[in-house]
Structures are given as structure tokens and as C-alpha cells.
Amino acid sequence: MGTPEFALPSLSALAQSGQDIIAVVTPQDKPRGRRLVLAPPPVKRRAIELGLRVVQPPRLADVGFMKQITDISPDLIAVVAYGSFLPRALWELPRRGTINLHPSLLPKYRGAAPIPRAILNGECETGVTILYVGEEIDAGDIIAQAKVSIPPTATCESLSTQLAEAGSRLLLNAVGDIERGSATRRPQDSAGATFAPKVAKSEGLIDWRLPAVELGRRVRAFYPWPGAYTHFVSHGNTMLLKVLDAEPDVEDAGDPGVVTRCDDQGIHVGTGRGCLILREVQPAGKKRMAAAQFVAGHRGLPGTKLG
């Protein structure tokens, strides 16, 4: 069971391992783009490529879907980023249980957005956990864990790729252990639990009063979605400006939101502490561009205030 790109390495690894994947469950196709053309989830596309049976329930509690899964009678259900909480009747169905791949070192960062939250909090390390699905979200017994270092320049996108690959290897090993009857299960210490709530689009709005180091983390944590963004005035109009790549400079200084200078490094903007150097930006309705390209079209940028 899975939905986004994050789940693809796990699906591919299980398929190549020789395990008998009797069905792949993924949400129904959704309209995308300006024309609202129905588009399949990435997991559906990969499952079709692998020649696997695809099941797309309208909702997981659907009677028809539950009958399908009951008739299929799986030994084990593996969940990777499906996106919906599983009803008890579903996760209790397989005789070997239902397991989940979660991209954090549980009990830290339970919830919907463990990857951007770890970057936001300045963590140097995170990881992946294989656990049994139970009553509480991300609170089941742990089967296995693997640590992953967070590079200083990691974005949500790059770290997701790294964790997806590490998670696929861990999942494959866990499935093998379950098959052999050698899988361990360790209860979580809920006293050490922290939570990673879903990211809201509004969180991408840059507050220039924050320290440059924190803003640098926000740019990386919110790439590619919802993106860190600010506003600038061009020819009397207020325009949206996405910040795609930036680096803090704690030795520099400037008033929050004010462009102090533009040079080969990028656009230097004052913050609550230090400056944030914008390296790549994307004005509304245009493609991403290097800071120098943006500056070339906005000669009077130094001294102006963003936000």
C-alpha cells in the first residue's frame, strides 16, 4: 500500500526480491494541472510497469474493498506513505500483521511530515523505522531501524530520496525476517515521542525577523513544497518571489527584509540575525533562475525591502 514517489523504491525492491505481491493498493486517480486531467498516483504507474494487480478503493473502509482484500487473503501488508489511516479491520486482516515504513527514528517525529520537521529543527541525523501498525498513528512496536545523516545542504526533496532508498532496504530485510519468524518487536517509549504535524502552505511565507540560520533551514525544509516565498515590489506592483536556494551568513548584518547588496554570491537580505544570501529564486509566472539573472532585471534592488 502506497501513493507517492517515496514509496517506489520499496515497491521495486519487494517486486525484485521474489516476494509474491498479490496486489498493490493505492488511492484513486486525481485531477491534476490546469485542465484537471486525471492522473494516476506514482505507485500505480510503477505497479503497472511491474505487471502487478492494482486496487484503488474510494476509501479504505469501503465494503467492496474490504471484501476484495479478504478474498485475496494476504499473509502480510506493507504500507509505505499511503496517506490515510488504516481501519482496524484492515490492519488486523493479514496473519503476519501489517507493517509500515516511517521516515524517522521513532518515537521521534511521529506524524505526517517527519522529513521537513527534522530539517526545520536543525537535526544532524534522522532515519527510517519499520513498525507494526496499531491503534495509534506511528506508535506500534518497532521491528527495525536505520540511521541516516542529514547533510547540511539537504532539502526535503533530497532527504526524502535518501530515506526512501534506505527504507526500501530495511523493509526488504524486515519482510524476510517476518517470513522466517525471526523478526523482533520492541515497544516504543512514548515518553520520548515528538510529533511532526502536516506542513501548511502558509508556513512557507518568510518572516525576515527570524535569524538567517533558521530561514536557511526553512528554505531547505519547504523545497519543493510549499516553497519558501516572500514578496517584492516591481513597477508599483507587489509580486510573489519564491526562494529556492539560500545560504545564511551570520557574520553579515542588515535590517530585516532589506536587500543590503547583490554580488557574485547572490542577493544579500538582512534578517533578525545575520543575512540570508539568495542564490536561486523564482518570480511568479516565471522559471527558476540564478540570483544574478533576477538582479539583471531589477537594477534598483539594493536598498529595497522584501516581504
Buried (B, 14 or more C-beta within 10 A) or exposed (E): BBBBBBBBBBBBBBBEEEBEBEBBBBBEEEEEEEEEEEEBBBBBBBBEEBEBEBBBBEEBEEEEBBEBBEEBEBBBBBBBBBBEEBBEEBBEBBEBBBBBBBBBBBBBBBBBBBBBBBBBBEBEEBBBBBBBBBEEBBBBBBBBBBEBEBEEEBBBBBBBBBBBBBBBBBBBBBBEBBEEEEBEEEEBEEEEBBBBEEBEEEBBBBBBEBBBBBBBBBBBBBBEEBBBBBBBEBEEEEBEBBBBBBBBBEEBBBEBBBBBBBEEBBBBBBBBBBBBBBBBBBBEEBEEBBBBEBBEEBEEBBEBBBB
